[in-house]
Amino acid sequence: MCDDHWDINDALVVCRQLGFPSASSAPCCAQYGQGSDPIWMRIVNCNGGEGSLFDCPHNGWGQIGCSHGEDASVVCNT
């Protein structure tokens, strides 16, 4: 997941999808380390109410133009 336009609404969806009640932040720039697999989604635009990231608008699968230095991060609340 690329951090282009990544925000708290996107993080809320990720945390809920992982079983957490909410999110407290949506850090950018591979806050917790860079991934190594393909980056499948870029410019994700969740409104915060979606049940899954797959329900959020984005600019297409497997988009180039994002490096692992731009991996999205989330901080979930327990």
C-alpha positions as CSV (number, residue, x, y, z in Angstrom):
1,M,0.0,0.0,0.0
2,C,1.5,3.3,-1.1
3,D,1.2,6.3,1.3
4,D,0.1,8.7,-1.5
5,H,-3.0,10.5,-0.1
6,W,-3.0,8.0,2.8
7,D,-4.9,9.4,5.8
8,I,-6.8,8.5,9.0
9,N,-9.9,7.4,7.0
10,D,-7.7,4.7,5.3
11,A,-6.2,3.7,8.6
12,L,-9.7,3.3,10.2
13,V,-10.6,0.8,7.5
14,V,-7.4,-1.1,7.9
15,C,-7.7,-1.3,11.6
16,R,-11.3,-2.4,11.5
17,Q,-10.4,-5.0,8.9
18,L,-7.8,-6.3,11.3
19,G,-10.2,-6.5,14.2
20,F,-9.4,-3.3,16.0
21,P,-12.0,-0.8,17.0
22,S,-10.3,2.3,15.5
23,A,-7.1,4.0,14.4
24,S,-5.2,6.8,16.0
25,S,-2.9,7.7,13.1
26,A,-1.8,7.0,9.6
27,P,2.0,7.5,9.4
28,C,3.7,7.8,6.1
29,C,7.1,6.9,4.8
30,A,7.4,3.2,5.9
31,Q,7.2,4.3,9.6
32,Y,7.7,0.6,10.7
33,G,10.0,-0.5,7.9
34,Q,9.9,-1.1,4.2
35,G,8.1,-4.0,2.6
36,S,9.6,-6.1,-0.2
37,D,6.6,-7.5,-2.1
38,P,4.8,-5.6,-4.9
39,I,2.9,-2.5,-4.0
40,W,-0.6,-3.3,-5.2
41,M,-2.6,-0.1,-4.4
42,R,-1.8,3.6,-4.7
43,I,-3.9,6.7,-4.0
44,V,-6.4,4.9,-1.8
45,N,-9.3,7.1,-0.9
46,C,-11.4,5.5,1.8
47,N,-14.2,7.5,3.5
48,G,-13.7,5.6,6.7
49,G,-16.9,3.6,6.7
50,E,-15.9,0.8,4.3
51,G,-15.6,-2.8,5.6
52,S,-12.4,-3.5,3.6
53,L,-9.7,-1.7,1.8
54,F,-10.9,-3.5,-1.3
55,D,-14.1,-1.4,-1.1
56,C,-12.2,1.9,-1.2
57,P,-11.7,3.8,-4.4
58,H,-8.1,3.7,-5.7
59,N,-6.3,4.4,-9.0
60,G,-6.0,0.8,-10.1
61,W,-4.1,-2.4,-9.2
62,G,-0.4,-2.7,-9.5
63,Q,0.3,0.9,-10.2
64,I,3.9,2.0,-10.5
65,G,5.2,5.3,-9.2
66,C,5.6,4.3,-5.6
67,S,8.6,2.9,-3.8
68,H,8.8,1.0,-0.5
69,G,10.1,4.2,1.1
70,E,6.5,5.3,0.7
71,D,4.8,2.2,2.3
72,A,1.7,3.2,4.3
73,S,1.5,2.5,8.0
74,V,-1.3,2.5,10.6
75,V,-1.5,2.8,14.4
76,C,-4.6,0.9,15.6
77,N,-6.4,1.4,19.0
78,T,-7.1,-1.6,21.2
